Amino acid sequence: MTEALFRLDAYARSCTAQVLAVDANRVVLDRSVFYPTGGGQPGDCGVLIGPDGTRVPVAEAVKGEGGTVLHVLAEGASPPAVGAMVRAEIDWERRYRLMRYHTGLHLLCAVVAAPVSGGRMAEDKAHLDFDIEMDKLDAAQIEACLNALVAADTPVEAGEISEAELDANPGLVKTMSVQPPRGHGSVRTIHIPGVDLQPCGGTHLRRTGEVGALKVVRIRSEGKRNKRVTIAFAGE
């Protein structure tokens, strides 16, 4: 198992780790700050730096078996040796943008009172799909509500609840297509007091004010039960 440092501190940019296994271009470390693709959030990219300063580019991070994180190397990159100590360093600017978008999507989930049927984020935009009628979605109103929540600069708190508590409160799960992982006794949550509480394993900001001003760039139908609301950072 890879110790998931990104869950303990989403602001950690690097760590020292040991190479546990190498399978072609996939490297497993004993601990990592690299977030693996999941929950609509892309995996981190970055570098693995050897003791001699050799920099091995990581194209993406994905989930492996048994709680491991697979660091997928860029094409043509030579992996470090098993047992070697490396410094794992993420592309922080990219990660921070994704953290801002992920936290922004939690705000969007709170503003639009409807089940979430899908979602995804990228470096330049993010969206959620809602099971709602089109005429109930007003771009200007959604944008105003989002920016009011950003301006409130509310703390964003990571916590956990037991699986039994989640079973007793099924409404906490707002995503129709993705269920939180079970089998560990507890489920990680993200709580924005007075705004949103739901299971989530992604990386988030410390406060909503860090999201920055948002704009609704598009609302469109993606099918009978999918109305997509896309947001982006204002001024970009």
C-alpha positions in Angstrom: 0.0 0.0 0.0 1.1 3.5 -0.8 0.8 6.0 2.1 -1.5 8.6 0.7 0.1 11.9 1.8 -2.2 13.9 -0.4 -5.1 12.9 1.8 -3.3 14.1 4.9 -2.1 17.4 3.4 -3.4 18.5 0.0 -0.9 21.3 0.0 2.2 19.0 0.3 4.1 19.5 -3.0 6.8 16.8 -2.5 8.0 14.0 -0.3 10.9 11.6 0.0 9.9 8.0 -0.8 11.3 4.6 -1.6 10.6 2.7 -4.8 8.7 -0.5 -3.9 8.1 -1.9 -7.4 8.5 -1.1 -11.1 6.3 -2.6 -13.9 7.4 -1.3 -17.3 6.7 2.5 -17.0 4.7 2.3 -13.8 6.4 3.0 -10.5 5.0 2.2 -7.0 6.3 4.2 -4.0 5.9 3.5 -0.3 4.4 7.0 0.1 3.3 9.7 -2.3 1.9 13.2 -2.7 0.6 12.3 -6.2 -3.2 12.2 -6.3 -4.4 9.3 -8.6 -7.2 9.8 -11.1 -10.6 9.4 -9.5 -13.9 11.1 -8.7 -13.7 13.2 -11.8 -10.3 14.7 -10.7 -7.3 14.0 -13.0 -4.3 12.4 -11.5 -1.2 14.5 -10.8 1.8 14.8 -13.0 5.3 15.8 -11.9 8.8 14.3 -11.5 10.7 11.7 -9.5 14.1 13.0 -8.6 16.9 10.6 -7.8 19.8 11.2 -5.2 22.1 12.2 -8.1 19.5 14.8 -9.3 18.2 12.7 -12.2 14.7 13.8 -13.0 12.2 11.2 -14.2 9.0 12.8 -15.6 5.7 11.4 -14.4 2.9 11.8 -16.9 0.0 10.8 -14.6 -0.9 9.0 -11.4 -3.5 6.3 -11.4 -4.9 3.8 -8.8 -3.3 0.4 -8.5 -4.3 -2.7 -6.6 -4.2 -2.9 -2.9 -4.3 0.8 -2.3 -1.2 1.6 -4.3 -0.6 4.6 -6.4 1.0 4.0 -9.9 3.2 6.7 -11.1 3.0 6.4 -14.9 6.2 7.7 -16.4 6.4 9.8 -19.6 7.1 7.9 -22.8 10.8 6.9 -23.1 11.6 7.7 -19.4 13.8 5.3 -17.6 12.4 4.2 -14.2 14.4 4.3 -11.0 15.6 1.1 -9.5 13.6 -0.8 -6.9 14.7 0.1 -3.5 16.0 3.5 -4.6 15.1 6.7 -2.6 13.6 9.4 -4.7 11.9 12.8 -4.2 8.4 12.8 -5.6 7.4 16.3 -6.7 4.0 17.2 -8.2 3.3 20.0 -10.8 1.9 22.3 -8.1 0.5 25.0 -10.3 -1.7 22.4 -12.1 -2.7 20.6 -8.9 -3.7 23.9 -7.3 -6.0 24.8 -10.2 -7.6 21.4 -9.9 -8.1 21.9 -6.2 -9.7 25.2 -6.9 -12.0 23.6 -9.4 -12.8 20.6 -7.2 -13.8 22.9 -4.3 -15.8 25.1 -6.7 -17.7 22.0 -7.8 -18.7 21.4 -4.2 -20.1 24.9 -4.1 -22.0 24.3 -7.4 -23.4 21.1 -6.0 -24.8 23.2 -3.1 -26.2 25.9 -5.3 -28.1 23.6 -7.7 -30.5 21.5 -5.6 -30.6 18.3 -7.7 -28.9 14.9 -7.8 -25.5 14.9 -9.6 -25.4 12.5 -12.5 -21.8 13.1 -13.5 -18.9 15.5 -13.4 -15.4 16.2 -14.4 -12.7 18.9 -14.1 -9.7 20.0 -16.2 -7.2 22.8 -15.9 -9.3 25.3 -17.8 -12.9 24.4 -16.8 -15.1 22.0 -14.8 -18.7 20.7 -15.0 -21.4 18.9 -13.1 -24.3 17.1 -14.7 -27.6 17.4 -12.8 -30.9 15.4 -13.0 -33.0 18.5 -13.3 -35.2 20.4 -15.8 -33.5 22.9 -18.1 -35.9 25.7 -17.1 -34.8 25.5 -13.5 -31.2 26.5 -14.4 -30.4 30.2 -14.6 -26.8 31.0 -15.4 -26.8 34.4 -13.8 -28.4 33.3 -10.6 -26.1 30.3 -10.3 -23.0 32.5 -10.9 -24.1 35.0 -8.3 -24.7 32.3 -5.7 -21.4 30.7 -6.4 -19.4 33.9 -6.0 -21.3 34.7 -2.8 -20.1 31.4 -1.3 -16.6 32.1 -2.5 -16.6 35.6 -1.0 -17.8 34.1 2.4 -14.4 32.5 2.7 -15.8 29.5 4.6 -13.4 26.8 5.9 -13.2 23.5 4.0 -12.9 20.6 6.5 -11.8 17.1 5.8 -13.3 14.5 8.1 -14.8 11.0 8.2 -17.9 9.2 9.1 -18.6 5.5 9.7 -20.1 3.4 7.0 -23.1 2.8 9.4 -23.6 6.6 9.7 -23.5 6.9 5.9 -26.0 4.1 5.6 -28.3 6.0 8.0 -27.9 9.2 5.9 -27.9 8.1 2.3 -28.7 11.7 1.2 -25.1 12.6 1.9 -24.1 10.8 -1.3 -25.1 13.3 -4.0 -23.5 11.6 -7.0 -25.8 9.1 -8.7 -23.0 7.4 -10.8 -20.2 7.2 -8.2 -20.4 5.7 -4.8 -17.8 6.2 -2.1 -15.4 3.3 -1.5 -16.5 0.9 1.3 -14.9 -1.9 3.2 -12.6 0.2 5.5 -15.1 1.0 8.2 -15.1 4.7 7.6 -15.6 7.1 4.7 -13.7 10.3 4.1 -15.9 13.5 3.9 -15.5 17.1 2.8 -17.5 19.6 4.9 -18.1 23.2 4.1 -20.1 24.3 7.2 -23.5 25.6 6.3 -22.9 24.8 2.6 -22.0 21.2 1.8 -21.2 17.9 3.4 -20.6 14.7 1.3 -18.2 11.8 0.9 -15.2 12.8 -1.3 -11.6 11.5 -1.7 -10.3 14.4 -3.7 -7.9 17.3 -2.9 -9.4 20.5 -1.7 -8.6 24.0 -0.6 -8.5 25.2 3.0 -11.1 27.9 2.5 -13.7 28.8 -0.2 -12.1 32.2 -0.8 -9.1 30.5 -2.5 -11.4 29.3 -5.3 -11.5 32.8 -6.8 -14.3 34.4 -8.8 -16.2 32.0 -11.0 -18.3 32.3 -14.1 -20.9 30.0 -15.7 -19.7 29.5 -19.2 -22.3 27.1 -20.5 -25.5 25.3 -19.6 -26.7 22.6 -22.0 -28.7 19.4 -22.1 -26.7 16.1 -22.3 -29.8 13.9 -22.3 -33.1 13.5 -20.5 -31.5 13.2 -17.1 -28.3 15.2 -17.7 -28.2 19.0 -17.7 -24.5 20.1 -17.7 -23.4 23.3 -15.9 -19.8 24.3 -16.9 -17.8 26.8 -14.8 -14.5 28.5 -15.2 -12.4 31.0 -13.4 -13.5 34.6 -14.2 -11.1 36.8 -16.0 -9.5 33.9 -18.0 
